[in-house]
Amino acid sequence: MLRGQALLPLVAAIALAGCAGLPDQRLANEALKRGDTATAQRNYQALSDLGYTEAQVGLADIWMTNPDADQLKKAEAAYRAAAKTSPRAQGRLGRLLATKPDATEAELLEAQGLLEQSLGNAGYYPELAAIYQKRGQTEQLAELVKQLQGAYRSGAASAKKVDGVARVLADPTLGTPDPETAKSLLENIAPGYPAAWVSLAQLLYDFPDQGDTAQLQEYLDNGRAADLPRAELLLGRMYYDGKWMTPDAKKAEAHFQRAVDKEVAADYYLGQIYRRGYLGQVYPQKALDHLLKAARNGQNSADFAIAQLFSQGKGTQPNLLNAYVFGQLAKLQDTPQGNELASQLDEQLPPEQRAEAERLLEKERTLRANLLLRAQLEQEHGEEAL
């Protein structure tokens, strides 16, 4: 599936490294866009061996897509080495430390310093806000919000950054939420940034005391008028969960289908509707198609649902081989349910199937790493990786 390209001989690589433009770097970038991580990694490695600091960042970006703990440690070490001279590496290292599930207080403090240092160049407002929330630094957070508002007014920070900080403030998993400030930030940008209407609707959905049904509906209508898939996703969730709306699986399905290919969670919820038989019967193939698509696009809960689908055999024959593979992937989320299911499937897997199961597991991990890298490149809107 992946088309490799021959690595330039070392002599040629050295010669090219001395030229302005560094074609090997462009070759690596193009390889990443195609999903050819092997070619990209070879070229980054060659340049890194020649002492190019930014090539270390490229290598670390690749290692970051691998859930293996050793690869993540290598990525952190590479970012740390490159951060001595690379502002981009400083930001990457800060973001890595800030998003570690088990980050220590020392790591959060280091991440804070790195992101504060990179704030003017890269605008890591949401990431820094998340650290302040986790550490309960209310004064620093309030000052950051003021700084962000000033930067937005002057055009130095985008509405997307404001929206990102508002979402951090409304996230109860990061610390004590501040829905009032989040709402104020969103209302300020909503007229010129339609996505904020949906964020406001989500805020009311999560914090009903911040508004009423009429206001929620108005926000959603504004979001749908701007043809925003996230508005359809939220409406689908309202019918799916039965929160604010009477539960209706058919209406939920219709809204989720409008958000497919634009919102990853839409595939997850469609898969659950079909897996659980909410439409009157189980549709195992449709469930698998949507859940697998969601999982490969980063939806954390989808692997657990796929493992359940293959292990329970609702509407289809149980398949322990596939159940084991997705159970192991679900285990990465480190939830009690996921760990328990993965352990059960590990015990049930016949010894003669283990080698094939590990092969399929590695194949799926590689595929996802390639997809994640391509998504990261697209998100950077043309920013060159080196």
C-alpha positions as CSV (number, residue, x, y, z in Angstrom):
1,M,0.0,0.0,0.0
2,L,2.8,2.4,0.8
3,R,5.2,3.3,-2.1
4,G,8.8,3.5,-0.8
5,Q,11.4,5.6,-2.4
6,A,15.1,4.7,-2.5
7,L,17.2,6.6,0.0
8,L,19.9,8.8,-1.6
9,P,23.4,7.5,-1.2
10,L,25.2,9.0,1.8
11,V,27.6,11.0,-0.3
12,A,24.7,12.5,-2.2
13,A,22.9,13.2,1.0
14,I,25.9,15.1,2.4
15,A,26.1,17.1,-0.8
16,L,22.5,18.0,-0.8
17,A,22.6,18.9,2.9
18,G,24.9,21.7,2.0
19,C,22.5,23.2,-0.5
20,A,19.9,25.8,0.3
21,G,16.4,24.2,0.1
22,L,17.4,20.8,1.4
23,P,15.6,18.6,-1.0
24,D,15.7,15.6,1.3
25,Q,13.5,17.6,3.7
26,R,11.0,18.3,1.0
27,L,11.1,14.6,0.1
28,A,10.4,13.6,3.6
29,N,7.5,16.1,3.8
30,E,6.0,14.7,0.5
31,A,6.4,11.2,1.8
32,L,4.5,12.1,5.0
33,K,1.7,13.6,2.9
34,R,1.4,10.3,1.0
35,G,1.4,8.3,4.3
36,D,4.9,6.9,3.4
37,T,6.4,7.1,6.9
38,A,9.2,4.7,6.0
39,T,10.6,7.0,3.4
40,A,10.1,10.1,5.6
41,Q,11.8,8.5,8.5
42,R,14.8,7.4,6.5
43,N,15.3,11.0,5.2
44,Y,14.8,12.6,8.5
45,Q,17.2,10.1,10.1
46,A,19.9,10.8,7.5
47,L,19.6,14.6,8.1
48,S,19.5,14.1,11.8
49,D,22.7,12.1,11.7
50,L,24.3,15.0,9.9
51,G,23.4,17.3,12.7
52,Y,20.2,19.0,11.5
53,T,18.3,19.9,14.5
54,E,14.9,20.3,12.8
55,A,15.3,16.8,11.4
56,Q,15.1,15.6,15.0
57,V,11.7,17.3,15.2
58,G,10.5,15.4,12.1
59,L,11.6,12.1,13.6
60,A,10.0,12.9,16.9
61,D,6.7,13.8,15.2
62,I,6.8,10.3,13.6
63,W,7.6,8.6,16.9
64,M,4.8,10.5,18.6
65,T,2.2,8.7,16.5
66,N,3.2,5.3,17.9
67,P,1.4,4.3,21.1
68,D,4.5,2.2,22.2
69,A,5.9,3.7,25.4
70,D,9.5,3.4,24.1
71,Q,8.7,5.3,20.9
72,L,7.1,8.1,23.0
73,K,10.2,8.3,25.2
74,K,12.4,8.6,22.1
75,A,10.1,11.4,20.8
76,E,10.4,13.2,24.1
77,A,14.2,12.8,24.1
78,A,14.5,14.1,20.5
79,Y,12.3,17.1,21.2
80,R,14.3,17.9,24.3
81,A,17.6,17.7,22.4
82,A,16.3,19.9,19.6
83,A,14.6,22.4,21.9
84,K,18.0,23.9,22.8
85,T,18.0,25.6,19.4
86,S,14.5,25.1,17.9
87,P,11.5,27.1,19.0
88,R,9.3,24.6,17.2
89,A,10.8,21.8,19.2
90,Q,10.2,23.8,22.4
91,G,6.5,24.1,21.6
92,R,6.3,20.4,20.7
93,L,8.0,19.3,23.9
94,G,5.7,21.6,26.0
95,R,2.6,20.2,24.3
96,L,3.8,16.6,24.8
97,L,4.4,17.1,28.5
98,A,1.2,19.0,28.9
99,T,-0.9,16.2,27.4
100,K,0.7,13.3,29.2
101,P,-2.0,11.4,31.0
102,D,0.2,10.7,34.0
103,A,2.2,14.0,33.9
104,T,4.0,14.8,37.1
105,E,3.9,18.2,38.7
106,A,7.5,18.8,37.6
107,E,6.5,17.9,34.0
108,L,3.5,20.2,34.0
109,L,5.7,23.0,35.4
110,E,8.3,22.4,32.6
111,A,5.5,22.3,30.0
112,Q,4.2,25.6,31.3
113,G,7.6,27.3,30.9
114,L,8.0,26.0,27.4
115,L,4.6,27.0,26.3
116,E,4.8,30.4,27.9
117,Q,8.1,30.9,26.0
118,S,6.5,29.8,22.7
119,L,3.2,31.7,23.2
120,G,4.2,34.7,21.1
121,N,5.4,32.6,18.1
122,A,3.0,29.7,18.0
123,G,0.1,30.9,20.1
124,Y,-0.3,27.9,22.4
125,Y,-3.1,29.5,24.3
126,P,-5.4,26.5,24.7
127,E,-2.5,24.2,25.7
128,L,-1.3,26.7,28.3
129,A,-4.8,27.3,29.6
130,A,-5.1,23.6,30.1
131,I,-2.0,23.5,32.2
132,Y,-3.2,26.4,34.4
133,Q,-6.5,24.6,34.8
134,K,-4.8,21.4,35.8
135,R,-2.5,23.2,38.3
136,G,-5.3,25.4,39.7
137,Q,-3.5,28.6,38.7
138,T,-6.5,30.8,38.5
139,E,-4.6,34.1,38.5
140,Q,-2.3,33.0,35.6
141,L,-5.3,31.7,33.8
142,A,-7.2,35.0,34.2
143,E,-4.1,36.9,32.9
144,L,-3.8,34.5,29.9
145,V,-7.5,35.1,29.1
146,K,-6.9,38.9,29.2
147,Q,-3.8,38.5,27.0
148,L,-5.7,36.4,24.5
149,Q,-8.5,38.9,24.3
150,G,-6.0,41.7,23.6
151,A,-4.3,39.5,21.0
152,Y,-7.6,38.7,19.3
153,R,-8.6,42.4,19.2
154,S,-5.2,43.3,17.6
155,G,-5.4,40.4,15.1
156,A,-2.5,38.5,16.7
157,A,-4.7,35.6,17.8
158,S,-7.4,33.9,15.8
159,A,-11.0,33.3,16.8
160,K,-10.1,29.6,16.7
161,K,-7.6,30.1,19.6
162,V,-10.3,31.9,21.6
163,D,-12.7,29.0,20.9
164,G,-10.1,26.6,22.0
165,V,-9.5,28.3,25.3
166,A,-13.2,28.6,26.0
167,R,-13.5,24.8,25.5
168,V,-10.7,24.3,28.0
169,L,-12.5,26.5,30.5
170,A,-15.6,24.4,30.1
171,D,-13.9,21.1,30.4
172,P,-14.5,19.6,33.9
173,T,-11.9,16.9,33.4
174,L,-9.1,19.5,33.5
175,G,-10.1,21.2,36.8
176,T,-12.8,23.4,38.1
177,P,-14.8,24.6,35.0
178,D,-15.5,28.2,34.4
179,P,-18.5,28.2,32.1
180,E,-19.3,31.9,32.7
181,T,-15.9,33.1,31.3
182,A,-16.1,30.5,28.5
183,K,-19.5,31.8,27.5
184,S,-18.3,35.4,27.5
185,L,-15.4,34.5,25.3
186,L,-17.6,32.6,22.8
187,E,-20.3,35.3,22.7
188,N,-17.6,37.9,21.8
189,I,-16.4,35.9,18.7
190,A,-19.7,34.2,17.6
191,P,-21.0,36.8,15.2
192,G,-17.8,36.6,13.1
193,Y,-16.9,33.0,13.9
194,P,-19.9,30.7,13.3
195,A,-18.2,27.7,14.9
196,A,-18.5,29.5,18.3
197,W,-22.3,29.2,18.0
198,V,-21.9,25.4,18.3
199,S,-19.5,25.8,21.1
200,L,-22.1,27.9,22.9
201,A,-24.7,25.3,22.3
202,Q,-22.3,22.6,23.6
203,L,-21.7,24.8,26.7
204,L,-25.5,25.0,27.4
205,Y,-25.8,21.3,26.8
206,D,-23.2,20.6,29.4
207,F,-24.1,23.4,31.8
208,P,-27.9,23.9,31.6
209,D,-27.8,26.7,34.2
210,Q,-26.1,28.9,31.7
211,G,-29.2,29.2,29.5
212,D,-32.5,27.7,28.5
213,T,-33.9,25.5,25.7
214,A,-34.8,28.5,23.5
215,Q,-31.3,29.9,23.7
216,L,-29.7,26.5,23.0
217,Q,-32.0,26.1,20.0
218,E,-31.0,29.5,18.7
219,Y,-27.3,28.7,19.0
220,L,-27.8,25.4,17.1
221,D,-29.9,27.1,14.4
222,N,-27.1,29.7,13.9
223,G,-24.6,26.8,13.6
224,R,-26.7,24.9,11.2
225,A,-27.4,28.0,9.1
226,A,-23.6,28.2,8.7
227,D,-23.6,24.6,7.5
228,L,-21.5,23.4,10.5
229,P,-21.3,19.6,10.9
230,R,-20.6,20.0,14.6
231,A,-24.1,21.4,15.0
232,E,-25.5,18.3,13.4
233,L,-23.4,16.2,15.6
234,L,-24.7,17.9,18.8
235,L,-28.3,17.6,17.6
236,G,-27.7,13.9,17.0
237,R,-26.3,13.5,20.5
238,M,-29.3,15.3,22.0
239,Y,-31.6,12.7,20.3
240,Y,-29.2,9.9,21.1
241,D,-28.8,10.7,24.8
242,G,-32.3,11.9,25.3
243,K,-30.9,15.1,27.0
244,W,-33.0,18.2,26.2
245,M,-34.9,16.1,23.6
246,T,-37.1,13.0,23.6
247,P,-34.9,10.1,22.6
248,D,-35.3,9.2,18.9
249,A,-32.7,6.9,17.3
250,K,-34.0,7.6,13.8
251,K,-33.6,11.4,14.1
252,A,-30.2,10.9,15.8
253,E,-29.1,8.8,12.8
254,A,-30.2,11.4,10.3
255,H,-28.2,14.2,12.1
256,F,-25.1,12.0,12.5
257,Q,-25.2,11.1,8.9
258,R,-25.0,14.7,7.9
259,A,-21.9,15.1,10.1
260,V,-20.1,12.0,8.7
261,D,-16.7,12.6,7.1
262,K,-16.4,15.9,8.9
263,E,-16.9,15.0,12.6
264,V,-15.2,11.8,13.8
265,A,-17.7,11.2,16.6
266,A,-20.5,11.0,14.1
267,D,-19.2,7.6,12.9
268,Y,-18.8,6.4,16.5
269,Y,-22.4,7.2,17.4
270,L,-23.7,5.7,14.1
271,G,-21.7,2.6,14.9
272,Q,-23.3,2.4,18.4
273,I,-26.8,2.8,17.0
274,Y,-26.3,-0.1,14.6
275,R,-24.4,-2.2,17.1
276,R,-26.9,-1.9,19.9
277,G,-30.0,-2.3,17.6
278,Y,-31.5,1.0,18.4
279,L,-33.3,1.0,15.1
280,G,-35.1,-2.3,15.8
281,Q,-32.4,-4.7,14.8
282,V,-28.6,-5.1,14.9
283,Y,-26.6,-4.1,11.7
284,P,-23.2,-5.6,12.4
285,Q,-21.5,-4.7,9.2
286,K,-22.7,-1.1,9.2
287,A,-21.7,-0.9,12.9
288,L,-18.2,-2.2,12.1
289,D,-17.7,0.1,9.1
290,H,-18.5,3.2,11.2
291,L,-16.7,2.2,14.4
292,L,-13.6,1.2,12.5
293,K,-13.6,4.5,10.6
294,A,-14.0,6.4,13.9
295,A,-11.2,4.4,15.6
296,R,-8.8,5.0,12.8
297,N,-9.5,8.7,13.0
298,G,-8.8,8.9,16.7
299,Q,-12.1,8.3,18.5
300,N,-11.0,6.9,21.8
301,S,-14.0,4.7,22.7
302,A,-14.4,3.1,19.3
303,D,-11.9,0.3,19.8
304,F,-13.7,-0.9,22.9
305,A,-17.0,-1.0,21.0
306,I,-15.4,-3.0,18.2
307,A,-13.9,-5.5,20.6
308,Q,-17.4,-5.9,22.2
309,L,-18.9,-6.4,18.7
310,F,-16.5,-9.2,17.9
311,S,-16.6,-10.8,21.3
312,Q,-20.3,-10.7,22.0
313,G,-21.3,-11.7,18.4
314,K,-24.5,-9.6,18.4
315,G,-26.0,-10.2,14.9
316,T,-22.9,-12.0,13.8
317,Q,-20.5,-14.9,14.8
318,P,-18.0,-14.1,17.6
319,N,-14.5,-13.6,16.3
320,L,-11.9,-13.9,19.0
321,L,-9.0,-13.0,16.8
322,N,-10.4,-9.7,15.8
323,A,-11.8,-9.1,19.3
324,Y,-8.3,-9.6,20.8
325,V,-6.7,-7.1,18.3
326,F,-9.2,-4.3,19.1
327,G,-9.2,-5.2,22.8
328,Q,-5.5,-4.5,22.9
329,L,-6.0,-1.2,21.1
330,A,-8.8,-0.3,23.6
331,K,-6.4,-1.1,26.4
332,L,-4.4,1.9,25.5
333,Q,-7.1,4.2,26.9
334,D,-6.5,2.6,30.3
335,T,-10.1,2.4,31.4
336,P,-11.3,-0.3,33.9
337,Q,-13.8,-1.7,31.3
338,G,-11.2,-1.7,28.5
339,N,-8.5,-3.3,30.7
340,E,-10.9,-6.0,31.9
341,L,-12.2,-6.9,28.4
342,A,-8.6,-7.0,27.0
343,S,-7.6,-9.3,29.9
344,Q,-10.5,-11.6,29.2
345,L,-9.8,-11.8,25.5
346,D,-6.1,-12.4,26.1
347,E,-7.0,-15.5,28.2
348,Q,-9.6,-16.7,25.6
349,L,-7.4,-16.4,22.5
350,P,-6.2,-19.8,21.4
351,P,-2.3,-20.2,21.4
352,E,-2.3,-21.1,17.7
353,Q,-3.9,-17.7,16.8
354,R,-1.6,-15.5,18.9
355,A,1.1,-15.0,16.2
356,E,-1.6,-13.9,13.6
357,A,-3.3,-11.7,16.2
358,E,0.0,-9.9,16.9
359,R,0.7,-9.5,13.2
360,L,-2.8,-7.9,12.6
361,L,-2.3,-5.7,15.7
362,E,1.0,-4.3,14.4
363,K,-0.5,-3.8,10.9
364,E,-3.4,-1.8,12.4
365,R,-1.0,0.3,14.6
366,T,1.1,1.1,11.5
367,L,-1.9,2.1,9.5
368,R,-3.1,4.5,12.2
369,A,0.3,6.0,12.7
370,N,0.3,6.9,9.0
371,L,-3.2,8.3,9.1
372,L,-2.4,10.4,12.2
373,L,0.7,11.9,10.6
374,R,-1.2,12.9,7.5
375,A,-3.9,14.5,9.6
376,Q,-1.3,16.5,11.5
377,L,0.3,17.8,8.3
378,E,-3.1,18.9,7.0
379,Q,-3.9,20.6,10.3
380,E,-0.7,22.7,10.0
381,H,-2.2,24.3,6.8
382,G,0.9,24.0,4.6
383,E,3.4,24.7,7.3
384,E,6.6,22.9,6.3
385,A,7.6,20.2,8.7
386,L,11.2,21.4,8.6
